[in-house]
């Protein structure tokens, strides 16, 4: 089971990093955070995989918690950015229509969920 979790974690990290680089998700600090976390995550996973100590486990768990937090933050940032755009285009829009158009906006609101899933994979990998 641990090998399966590690495989899922690596696939998620590589896939997410690749996608972020392809869409040039590195304009400013907020967009760089997921890429930095992925780099830190790879380092922590390597350390924990080759030397599973209490310290390497704790570091990996902290980084995976940061992954999950960044996913929720990313959701909020994407949602707010889309809402601002919709309100700029259609200032009178509100309610369900505004929510729906915000969710369907140019910035994928649910995409940061991959950071949450990756964090959960990583956290599960540290469990016995």
C-alpha positions in Angstrom: 0.0 0.0 0.0 2.9 2.4 0.8 4.4 1.9 -2.6 1.0 2.7 -4.2 0.7 5.9 -2.2 4.2 6.9 -3.1 3.5 6.3 -6.8 0.3 8.4 -6.6 2.2 11.1 -4.7 5.0 11.2 -7.3 2.5 11.2 -10.2 0.6 14.0 -8.6 3.7 16.1 -7.9 5.1 15.7 -11.4 1.7 16.2 -13.1 0.9 19.3 -11.1 4.4 20.8 -11.6 4.2 20.1 -15.3 0.8 21.7 -15.7 1.8 24.8 -13.7 5.0 25.2 -15.8 3.0 24.7 -19.0 0.5 27.4 -18.2 3.3 29.7 -16.9 1.9 29.8 -13.4 4.8 31.8 -12.0 3.8 35.5 -12.3 4.3 36.8 -8.8 4.6 35.2 -5.3 1.2 33.7 -5.1 1.6 31.8 -8.3 5.1 30.6 -7.3 4.0 29.1 -3.9 2.7 25.8 -5.4 5.9 25.3 -7.4 8.0 26.0 -4.3 5.9 23.6 -2.3 6.3 20.9 -4.9 10.1 21.3 -4.8 10.1 21.1 -1.0 7.8 18.2 -1.2 10.1 16.2 -3.5 13.0 16.9 -1.2 11.0 15.9 1.9 9.7 12.7 0.2 13.2 11.7 -0.8 14.5 12.2 2.7 11.6 10.3 4.3 11.7 7.5 1.8 15.5 6.9 2.2 15.7 7.7 5.9 12.4 7.4 7.7 13.2 9.2 10.9 10.9 11.1 13.2 12.3 14.4 11.9 11.9 13.5 8.2 8.3 12.3 8.9 7.4 15.5 10.7 8.9 17.7 8.0 7.0 15.8 5.3 3.7 16.1 7.3 4.3 19.9 7.7 4.9 20.3 4.0 1.8 18.2 3.1 -0.3 20.3 5.5 1.1 23.4 3.7 0.0 21.7 0.4 -3.5 21.4 1.7 -3.6 25.0 3.0 -2.3 26.2 -0.4 -5.1 24.4 -2.1 -7.7 26.2 -0.1 -5.9 29.5 -0.6 -5.6 28.8 -4.3 -9.3 28.1 -4.5 -10.0 31.5 -2.8 -7.6 33.4 -5.0 -9.0 31.8 -8.2 -12.6 32.4 -7.2 -11.9 36.0 -6.2 -10.0 36.8 -9.4 -12.8 35.4 -11.5 -15.4 37.3 -9.5 -13.6 40.6 -9.9 -13.4 40.0 -13.6 -17.1 39.1 -13.9 -18.1 42.2 -11.9 -15.8 44.4 -14.0 -17.5 43.1 -17.2 -21.1 43.0 -15.7 -21.2 45.3 -12.6 -24.9 44.5 -11.9 -24.4 40.7 -11.8 -25.1 39.1 -8.4 -26.4 36.0 -6.7 -26.5 32.6 -8.3 -25.6 34.1 -11.7 -22.5 35.7 -10.3 -21.5 32.5 -8.5 -22.0 30.4 -11.5 -20.1 32.6 -13.9 -17.3 33.0 -11.3 -17.0 29.2 -11.0 -16.9 28.9 -14.8 -14.4 31.8 -15.3 -11.1 31.8 -17.1 -9.1 30.8 -14.0 -10.0 27.2 -13.1 -11.4 27.6 -9.6 -11.2 23.9 -8.7 -7.7 23.3 -10.0 -6.0 24.0 -6.7 -7.8 21.0 -5.3 -5.0 19.0 -6.8 -2.7 20.5 -4.1 -5.2 19.3 -1.4 -5.2 15.8 -2.9 -1.4 15.7 -3.1 -1.2 16.8 0.5 -3.5 14.0 1.5 -1.5 11.4 -0.5 1.7 12.7 1.2 0.2 12.6 4.7 -1.2 9.1 4.2 2.3 8.0 3.0 3.7 8.9 6.4 1.2 6.7 8.3 2.0 3.1 9.2 
